[in-house]
């Protein structure tokens, strides 16, 4: 793996269109309602036959107030009964899902996301984890990765201690920006001291890895203000940093309509913010993993990338390549035995299905041979600097140059721009191409060529 990263402003502008993030292939817009609960149960049977560890994801969508930038599937409420009824339904799903999977399959990876999982009460968190331990075999080894998404405004010493006691050993903190003007513009005010206290307590109780989420392109951001945020982040030295590009789509996300157009940074400023972050983080010793993610050299993500074990799924980059992913909660997505499925985004529909003893599978897709092949190629491109043709040919019984003749021809333009090098044995992604993984991977996406199934995606930079 290369440790270098080259930022070419002109090249970034040229390739700054929209495209998938490739947490799956096919991507979610191509899921079909023809894939139902019965289809999912069939794939679970195939998964059990193959065996292997599991990864769990719980979607906890509730927040007490909206962050105006947010595009997540979340519910703003301060009514405890709304959360109580959802948790009751989620506990039913845990029992139903647990009954489907063989009891000898260990859960080595788990994440709770949202929304704000830490908005739940201690009793609700304990009940959910107790049920998970009853219906699944939860790993207790130090190598497990049990991650909690944390809003620093919602936790204290006691709640952090509870998370550690429940088995969580990884955390992701929503930081975004420490500039008070930015925080006011997005309706999320939290001080750097507040975040520092949470980080210190997480480390004190034994959390092994902490991620900071940062966003560039937010309203009222400036190069000077973001530079101060980066200085504070580097001082605190979280093991991982996710540096996301803000996608301003008020036509799709109502909360974003609260952001004033005149407060939005220009395209030039946004690129300058990204360039600054890349320069400061890499100079501070962080390794660029790919797709906005950075990690310290001894973090599991960086180690997995060096050893060729890095994987990408709906939770982002992962070190647990062999795990089928079981998503639970409204809108949650699962990846099981060469299939994907997603629950609906309506809480009443979710609760009704479970009250009737049904799993709330709304749509999904079973992968074809071509899907599996292209997923393998795209995974390789998104996770590593080199895609070797021979292993792909052996796994899928093809001749790469013949099967992908059209795609290789399309890649010549990227090669001419010195983003990649193509040789007889594979594709090398050069330093200046590492920020443009999505446009490179998009060349192999057969669904993007189907104009009858248009999809909206975020900008690649």
Secondary structure, DSSP 4 states (H G I P E B T S, - for coil): --------HHHHHHT--B----SSSS-GGG-BTTS-HHHHHHHHHHHHHH---EEEEEEE-EESS--TT--S--EE---HHHHHHHHHHHHHHHHHHHHHS-TT-EEEEEEEEES-GGGS-HHHHHHHHHHHHHHSEE--STT-EEEEEE-GGG--HHHHHHHHHHT--EEEEEEE---HHHHHHHT----HHHHHHHHHHHHHTT--EEEEEEEES-TT--HHHHHHHHHHHHHHT-SEEEEEEP---TTT-GGGGGS-GGGSPPHHHHHHHHHHHHHHHHHTTEEEEETTEEEETTSHHHHHHHTT--EEETTEEES-TT-EEEEESTT-EEE-SSEEEEE-S-HHHHHHHHHTT---EEEEEEPPHHHHHHHHHHHHHHH-SEEEHHHHHHHHT--HHHHTHHHHHHTHHHHHTTSEEEETTEEEEPGGGGGGHHHHHHTT-GGGG-GGG-----B--
